Amino acid sequence: MTTATTTTANRTLSRRQFIAFSALAAGGGLVAYSGFWDRHHLELVQQTIWLRRLPQSFHGLRIAQISDIHYDEYTEPYFVREIVRRINALNPDVVVLTGDFVTDGPLPRHIGARLSYPCAEILGGIQCPHRFASLGNHDALVGWPVVVDALKAHGIPTLVNSYLPFERNGSRLWFAGIRSSQDDFPSLDDAVPRQATPSEPVILLAHEPDYADRVLAHGGVDLMLSGHTHGGQVHLPFIGTPRQMLPRGGRRFVQGYFKLGPLQLYVNRGIGTVKLPVRFLCPPELTLITLQPAEG
């Protein structure tokens, strides 16, 4: 007859095994959190912006902004539909979409361009009648005319170095848009309306936020709305966003609100991701901007 015995060493994990097991568990949890939860945890950010030239007719104008959808490399169709539902629930006065509807790579560019059609079809469900889009660097790389055609087919005008008026009760402001400043040919001379009067503010959709210096030097723009950075996509505690996560054209103004003299800038964190389907402490963003007339 034999007696089975189990030593303490066999019944319990060693310190080294425990640390290794804990690291694996934590790593797995981190991957799950950043790859699924944070990547789909859409955050509504409400921002009030005071514009000196804003007519009283536009007091309280509400603008919903989304950016960087990157359909559908990692941004699933159901998530874009959820974003459209959230926008419609806000019932904004205007909706702006600031570029990178699709992604350049890893799929061939013609496939990326073709994906703009199902993306635009979903975005066509935005119920707000006043919708304006601008282009991002990825849109330029896959072939921006295709992206513009897809958006146009679903009632979303794209401002390609151009502008459109927005009128209310006899007053007017302007929405302008430029091509990507990184992979295309932006023209502020063509995008900024020369006929805008001192009482007509100009809101510029410009994908890359670091172009704000050029916009400021050019003049004529009151508010610039950008995306491109994804907010860095990964934000490490005590460290912040690793520089290598920030794209060209988005390393000075990463996310949120900035005031640059007479120019105000807001940088949206975007919806999608690139390179890796990961966000960490940097969730996707739906911005609701409320405009108010500033005194003085």
Secondary structure per residue as TSV (DSSP state, phi and psi in degrees):
chain	resnum	aa	ss	phi	psi
A	1	M	-	360.0	132.9
A	2	T	-	-111.9	150.5
A	3	T	-	-112.0	125.0
A	4	A	-	-79.5	130.2
A	5	T	-	-126.8	144.6
A	6	T	-	-126.4	121.5
A	7	T	-	-77.6	161.8
A	8	T	H	-59.4	-36.0
A	9	A	H	-63.9	-33.7
A	10	N	H	-80.2	-27.0
A	11	R	H	-84.4	-22.3
A	12	T	S	-122.9	156.9
A	13	L	-	-76.3	142.7
A	14	S	-	-71.1	164.5
A	15	R	H	-58.5	-43.3
A	16	R	H	-64.7	-41.8
A	17	Q	H	-63.9	-39.3
A	18	F	H	-64.0	-44.6
A	19	I	H	-62.7	-43.3
A	20	A	H	-63.6	-43.8
A	21	F	H	-63.4	-42.9
A	22	S	H	-64.0	-39.7
A	23	A	H	-64.7	-41.7
A	24	L	H	-64.1	-42.8
A	25	A	H	-64.0	-44.6
A	26	A	H	-64.7	-41.6
A	27	G	H	-62.7	-42.5
A	28	G	H	-63.7	-41.0
A	29	G	H	-65.3	-38.2
A	30	L	H	-65.2	-42.2
A	31	V	H	-62.8	-44.2
A	32	A	H	-64.0	-41.8
A	33	Y	I	-65.0	-50.4
A	34	S	I	-76.2	-29.4
A	35	G	I	-85.6	-24.7
A	36	F	I	-120.5	-59.6
A	37	W	I	-64.5	-59.9
A	38	D	H	-64.7	-30.4
A	39	R	H	-71.3	-21.9
A	40	H	H	-116.5	4.8
A	41	H	-	-88.3	80.3
A	42	L	-	-65.3	126.5
A	43	E	E	-107.4	129.4
A	44	L	E	-87.9	119.6
A	45	V	E	-111.5	122.6
A	46	Q	E	-104.4	127.5
A	47	Q	E	-133.6	123.6
A	48	T	E	-94.8	132.0
A	49	I	E	-127.4	128.3
A	50	W	E	-97.1	124.5
A	51	L	E	-112.2	128.7
A	52	R	T	-63.7	-36.2
A	53	R	T	-94.1	8.1
A	54	L	-	-73.6	122.1
A	55	P	-	-66.6	152.8
A	56	Q	G	-59.1	-25.9
A	57	S	G	-60.2	-25.8
A	58	F	G	-101.6	12.1
A	59	H	T	-55.8	122.6
A	60	G	T	82.0	11.3
A	61	L	-	-59.4	131.1
A	62	R	E	-110.0	121.3
A	63	I	E	-115.4	120.4
A	64	A	E	-92.7	132.6
A	65	Q	E	-124.3	132.2
A	66	I	E	-129.3	162.2
A	67	S	-	-155.2	161.5
A	68	D	-	51.1	60.7
A	69	I	-	-71.7	-40.3
A	70	H	-	53.2	50.6
A	71	Y	B	-74.1	141.8
A	72	D	T	-116.8	47.5
A	73	E	T	-54.8	-52.0
A	74	Y	T	-129.6	-11.0
A	75	T	B	-94.3	105.9
A	76	E	-	-71.0	150.9
A	77	P	H	-55.5	-38.5
A	78	Y	H	-63.5	-32.7
A	79	F	H	-72.1	-37.8
A	80	V	H	-65.2	-38.3
A	81	R	H	-63.2	-38.9
A	82	E	H	-64.4	-38.6
A	83	I	H	-64.2	-42.1
A	84	V	H	-61.4	-41.3
A	85	R	H	-61.9	-41.9
A	86	R	H	-66.6	-39.1
A	87	I	H	-62.2	-46.7
A	88	N	H	-62.4	-34.8
A	89	A	H	-66.4	-27.5
A	90	L	H	-76.5	-23.8
A	91	N	-	52.9	55.4
A	92	P	-	-73.5	165.9
A	93	D	S	-80.4	-32.3
A	94	V	E	-142.7	146.0
A	95	V	E	-122.5	129.9
A	96	V	E	-120.0	142.3
A	97	L	E	-125.8	114.6
A	98	T	E	-104.7	48.5
A	99	G	S	94.4	169.6
A	100	D	-	57.3	63.0
A	101	F	-	-72.5	-30.7
A	102	V	B	-131.4	-175.8
A	103	T	-	-127.2	138.7
A	104	D	-	-86.3	100.3
A	105	G	S	92.8	158.2
A	106	P	S	-76.6	-11.3
A	107	L	S	-72.1	157.3
A	108	P	-	-56.8	151.9
A	109	R	H	-62.2	-34.3
A	110	H	H	-66.9	-29.6
A	111	I	H	-72.9	-42.1
A	112	G	H	-58.3	-43.3
A	113	A	H	-63.2	-41.6
A	114	R	H	-64.2	-29.9
A	115	L	T	-68.3	-14.0
A	116	S	H	-64.6	-24.9
A	117	Y	H	-71.5	-50.2
A	118	P	H	-65.3	-30.8
A	119	C	H	-64.3	-48.2
A	120	A	H	-64.9	-33.2
A	121	E	H	-61.9	-42.3
A	122	I	H	-67.1	-44.1
A	123	L	H	-64.1	-24.4
A	124	G	T	-62.6	-14.3
A	125	G	T	-78.2	-4.5
A	126	I	-	-66.6	122.4
A	127	Q	-	-82.5	-18.2
A	128	C	-	-61.7	128.2
A	129	P	S	-73.4	-17.7
A	130	H	-	-105.4	99.8
A	131	R	E	-130.0	134.7
A	132	F	E	-135.5	141.0
A	133	A	E	-126.0	154.8
A	134	S	E	-130.4	171.2
A	135	L	-	-103.7	150.6
A	136	G	-	-108.3	177.7
A	137	N	H	-65.2	-36.3
A	138	H	H	-68.0	-36.7
A	139	D	H	-61.5	-40.4
A	140	A	H	-65.2	-40.4
A	141	L	H	-70.3	-35.2
A	142	V	H	-82.8	-14.8
A	143	G	H	116.6	89.3
A	144	W	H	-62.6	-29.1
A	145	P	H	-58.7	-32.3
A	146	V	H	-67.8	-43.5
A	147	V	H	-62.5	-44.1
A	148	V	H	-61.4	-41.8
A	149	D	H	-63.7	-41.1
A	150	A	H	-63.3	-44.8
A	151	L	H	-66.2	-41.8
A	152	K	H	-61.4	-38.2
A	153	A	H	-62.7	-20.2
A	154	H	T	-116.6	26.6
A	155	G	T	74.9	24.9
A	156	I	-	-116.2	105.7
A	157	P	-	-72.0	139.4
A	158	T	B	-107.7	129.1
A	159	L	-	-91.6	100.1
A	160	V	S	-107.6	92.8
A	161	N	S	51.8	48.3
A	162	S	E	-152.3	-179.5
A	163	Y	E	-149.4	161.2
A	164	L	E	-141.8	145.0
A	165	P	E	-82.8	156.0
A	166	F	E	-131.6	119.1
A	167	E	E	-116.4	149.0
A	168	R	E	-156.1	123.3
A	169	N	T	50.9	43.7
A	170	G	T	82.5	-3.9
A	171	S	E	-106.2	165.7
A	172	R	E	-145.7	142.6
A	173	L	E	-131.1	172.7
A	174	W	E	-125.4	138.6
A	175	F	E	-107.2	124.7
A	176	A	E	-122.6	158.1
A	177	G	E	-149.9	146.1
A	178	I	-	-121.2	161.8
A	179	R	-	-69.8	169.3
A	180	S	-	-58.2	135.3
A	181	S	T	-84.0	-4.8
A	182	Q	T	-101.4	-41.4
A	183	D	T	-129.1	27.3
A	184	D	S	-155.2	-160.0
A	185	F	-	-126.8	87.1
A	186	P	-	-73.0	148.4
A	187	S	-	-137.0	104.6
A	188	L	H	-69.2	-29.8
A	189	D	H	-61.3	-35.2
A	190	D	H	-85.8	-29.4
A	191	A	H	-83.8	-35.1
A	192	V	S	-87.0	119.1
A	193	P	-	-66.7	124.9
A	194	R	T	-74.1	-22.7
A	195	Q	T	-85.0	0.7
A	196	A	-	-64.1	130.4
A	197	T	-	-87.8	169.3
A	198	P	T	-59.4	-17.2
A	199	S	T	-102.6	15.2
A	200	E	S	-123.9	99.8
A	201	P	-	-69.0	155.4
A	202	V	E	-117.9	126.4
A	203	I	E	-109.8	118.0
A	204	L	E	-103.6	126.7
A	205	L	E	-92.5	111.4
A	206	A	-	-137.5	114.2
A	207	H	S	-57.2	-50.6
A	208	E	-	-89.6	119.6
A	209	P	G	-69.5	-28.0
A	210	D	G	-68.4	-10.4
A	211	Y	G	-71.7	-5.3
A	212	A	H	-57.9	-32.3
A	213	D	H	-61.3	-40.7
A	214	R	H	-68.8	-39.2
A	215	V	H	-63.8	-42.8
A	216	L	H	-61.6	-43.5
A	217	A	H	-66.3	-34.4
A	218	H	H	-71.1	-41.7
A	219	G	-	83.9	171.2
A	220	G	-	88.6	0.2
A	221	V	-	-117.8	132.0
A	222	D	S	-92.6	-41.4
A	223	L	E	-139.0	131.4
A	224	M	E	-115.6	128.8
A	225	L	E	-113.2	125.4
A	226	S	E	-133.3	173.6
A	227	G	-	-142.3	-121.0
A	228	H	S	78.1	-42.0
A	229	T	S	-82.5	-21.4
A	230	H	G	59.6	18.6
A	231	G	G	69.2	11.2
A	232	G	G	96.9	-19.6
A	233	Q	S	71.6	-35.5
A	234	V	B	-131.2	127.4
A	235	H	-	-124.4	110.5
A	236	L	B	-90.4	134.5
A	237	P	T	-57.2	136.0
A	238	F	T	69.1	-7.2
A	239	I	T	-117.4	-41.3
A	240	G	B	92.5	-152.9
A	241	T	S	-90.8	123.7
A	242	P	-	-58.3	137.1
A	243	R	G	-58.8	-32.9
A	244	Q	G	-68.6	-12.0
A	245	M	G	-85.0	-10.2
A	246	L	S	-96.0	130.3
A	247	P	-	-80.1	161.3
A	248	R	T	-57.0	137.7
A	249	G	T	86.4	2.6
A	250	G	-	-145.2	39.8
A	251	R	S	-107.8	-13.7
A	252	R	S	-95.5	-43.7
A	253	F	-	-116.5	100.3
A	254	V	-	-91.1	-44.4
A	255	Q	S	-162.1	151.9
A	256	G	E	90.5	-157.7
A	257	Y	E	-99.9	140.7
A	258	F	E	-139.7	144.1
A	259	K	E	-117.8	120.2
A	260	L	E	-119.9	78.9
A	261	G	T	62.9	-126.6
A	262	P	T	-75.8	-10.3
A	263	L	E	-99.4	131.6
A	264	Q	E	-109.6	143.7
A	265	L	E	-131.4	135.0
A	266	Y	E	-126.8	130.8
A	267	V	E	-113.2	114.2
A	268	N	-	-83.1	141.2
A	269	R	-	-74.7	-9.7
A	270	G	-	83.3	174.7
A	271	I	S	-104.9	-47.2
A	272	G	-	-96.3	-167.6
A	273	T	-	-137.5	162.7
A	274	V	S	-131.2	161.7
A	275	K	S	69.6	-59.7
A	276	L	S	-133.4	144.0
A	277	P	S	-79.9	64.3
A	278	V	-	-138.1	135.3
A	279	R	-	-132.5	141.5
A	280	F	B	-137.8	117.1
A	281	L	S	53.7	31.0
A	282	C	-	-151.5	68.7
A	283	P	-	-71.0	161.3
A	284	P	-	-62.1	155.8
A	285	E	E	-130.4	135.1
A	286	L	E	-112.4	118.8
A	287	T	E	-101.3	136.6
A	288	L	E	-118.9	108.0
A	289	I	E	-99.1	129.6
A	290	T	E	-110.0	123.1
A	291	L	E	-90.8	138.1
A	292	Q	E	-134.2	145.3
A	293	P	E	-73.4	130.8
A	294	A	-	-88.0	149.5
A	295	E	-	-85.6	147.8
A	296	G	-	83.8	360.0
